[in-house]
Amino acid sequence: MAHIWAKIVSNYRTSFDQRESDDFYTRFISRPIAAVLVILLAYLQVSPNLVTLISLGIHAINIVMLLRGQFFLAGLGFIVVYILDCADGQLAREKNQTSQFGMHFDLTVDFTRETTFFTVLLYMAYPDKEGLLVQALALLVVVHSFYADWLRKQLHPTDLAKVSESPGAYTTFKKKLGIRFWNIGARHFVYTVCLLAERPDFIAYYVLTIGTVLTAQKFYRIFFKMLTARVD
């Protein structure tokens, strides 16, 4: 039992990319559960990419729940999907199967999940012209946010360090608590809470306010700060 516990702790500690995955939901809820799940998945010899595909399949079920107006059940499904999303990376490291393909595959699946989610919300808002516009703009923001994330992953590691957040960007207090507002974990948390509360309409307003500002900030950091660093 002590060996299993030590493995769970090791999985959890090695799962962090401090630059991207330090939100509260990921750090204190999803990754600890995923660290336990990885022990079982490794024992069953499940591949990381299969875990990613399973999460995509559960997401498809969530979409059906949304279309039926079963928001609470869809919210529960989103919790499972994000735990699996955290588990696939931990499992890849556990089995020493990390690869560029796996990284891009995982990002592609994340993109597919969020865009289909907002496309369904767009479809559900179709009778309401104002709601249709709101959801369309929200989908546009999410797509551009993923594009910014993709651009960051194409950069050379030395360039990436130049455009990452400076030490003063967040206080130590915020880092310890995992206060983030617009990474994948933070978005999943907001989506889940809104669905469990059966208020999916709040999701679009979150995206159009916080999401728009922080997506623009992503592009600023990538283009302008990298340009400045190269000039220097």
N, C-alpha and C positions, 0 to 999 in steps of 0.2 A: 504493500500500500504506500509506503514511504517513497518507493521508487516511482510509482505512478504519479504521486503528488508532485515530486520533483520534476517529472517530465511535463506535467501540466504547467507548472510555474515557468519552466524553461520555454515552453511554447509561447506562453503569454508574453514573456519579456523580450523574446526575439522577434515578436510580431510587429513591433512598432517602427514606423518611419516617422520620426518626430516632426518632420517638415509637413506631412500631409495628414496623418491619421491620429491626431491628438485631441479629437473632440470627445466630449463627455460620454456620449452614447456608445462610441466605439471603445473607448478605454475602459469604462467601468461596467458595461453591460454586455455588449456583443462579443468582444474579444475574449473575456474570461469564459463565457459559455462555449465559444468556439474552441478554446484551448482544451477544454474537457472533451468536446466532440471529436477533436483531431485524434485523440488516443484510440477511440473506437474505430474511426475511419482508417487509421494506419493499420490497425489489427485486421480489419476486413480487406485490406489491400485495395482500397478504393483510390483511384487516381485523382489528383487535384482538378484536372479538366472535367472529369465526370461530375465532381461536386459542383463545378460551375454550371454544367449543363442541367443538373438537378435543380439548382436554384432558378435557372431560366424556366424550367418546366413548372415549378411552383408559382413563379411569376405569372405564367400563362393562366393558371387557375385563379390567381388574384384578379387578373383582368376580367375573367368571366364573372367573378363576384362583384366587381365594380359595375359591370353592365347590368347586373341584376339588382343593383342598389344595395347590396349587402356589404356596406362599408366597414362595419365592425369586423366581419370575418376577413375582409381584404386587409385590414390593419394588422390582424394577427398573422396573416400570411406574410406581410412585409417584414415582420419581426423575424420569422424563420428565414426568409430570403437573405436578409442582411447578415444573420449569423453564419449562414453558409458562405456568403461572400467573404466574410472574415476568415472562415475555416479553410477555404481553398488555398489561400496564400500561406497560412501556417502549415498546412499539410505538405505543400510543395517544399517548404524549407525543411520540414521534418524528414521527408523522403529524399531530400537533395535533388529535387526535380524542377528547380527554378529555371526559367528560360525566357528569352525574348518573346517567343511565341505565346507562352503562358501569360506574360504580362499584357501583351496586346490583345490576346483573346479575352482576358478578364475585363480590360477596358472596353472592348467592343460589346461584351455582354452587359456591362453597366450602362453603356450608351443605349443599347437596345431596350433595356428595361425601362429606363427613364423616358425615352422618347415615346415608346408604346403607351406608357402610363399617361403621359400628357396628351397623346393623340386620342386616347379613350375619353379623357376629361373633355377634350375639344368636341368629340362626337356627342357626348352627353349634354354639352352646352349649346348644341346646334339650334334648338328652337328659340333660344334667347340670343338676339344679335349682339347685345352688349357683352354677355357672357362668352360668346364665341370669340369676340375680339380679345378679351382678357386672356382666355386660354391659349389663343394663337400666339400672343405676345409672350406668354409664359413659356411656351414650347420653344420659341425662338431664343429666349434667354438661356434655357437649359442646353440647347444645342451649341450655342456659342461658348458656354462654360466648359463643355466637354472638349470643344475644339481648342480652347486655351490649355486645358490639361494635356491634350495630345501634343500640342506644340512644346510644352514644358518637357515632355518625355523624349522629344526628338533632340533636345539640346545636349551638347557635350557636358559631362559632369562638372567641368570647371566653369562653363557658362551658366549651368543651373545654379551653382553656388552663388554666382553673382546676382541672380535675380530672385533668390530665395529671400525670405523675410529677414530683416536685420534683427539683432538681438533686442532692440528696443521696440519692435513692432507690437509685441504683446508683453504685458507685465508678467512677472514670475507668478503672481497670484492666478492670472488667467490660464497660464500654462499648466499649473498644477491641477486646476479644476477641469481642464479640457474645454474651455469656452471658445468654441468656434461657431461660425454662423453659416458657412457656405461650402464646406467640403462634402463629400459623398455621405459620410456618416451623419453630419448635421442635417442634410436634406432628408435622409431616410427617417431620422427622428421626427422631423416636422411632418412628413407625409404620414407616418404611423400615428402620431398623436391626432392629427386632423381626421384621419379615417376612423380611428377608434371613437372619436367624439362625433362621428358622422357629419362632419363639416368639411367635405372635400373642396368646397369653394374657397376656403381660407388658404389653401395651398398656392393658388395662383397669385394671391395678393402678397404672400411671403416671397414668392419668386420675383414678382415685379418690383418689389421694394428692395429688400436686402439682396436678393439675387442679382438684380441689375447693377447695383452699386459695386458689389464685390466681383462680379464678372468683368466689369470695366477696369477694376483695379488689377485683376489678373493680367489683362492685356497691357496695361501700363507697365507693370513690372517686367513682363516678358520683352516688350519692344523697346521702351525708352530706357530702362535701367541697363539692359544688355548693350544697347547702343552707346550709352554713356561709358560703360565699363570698357568697351572696345576702343573708344576714342582715347580714354585715359591710358 
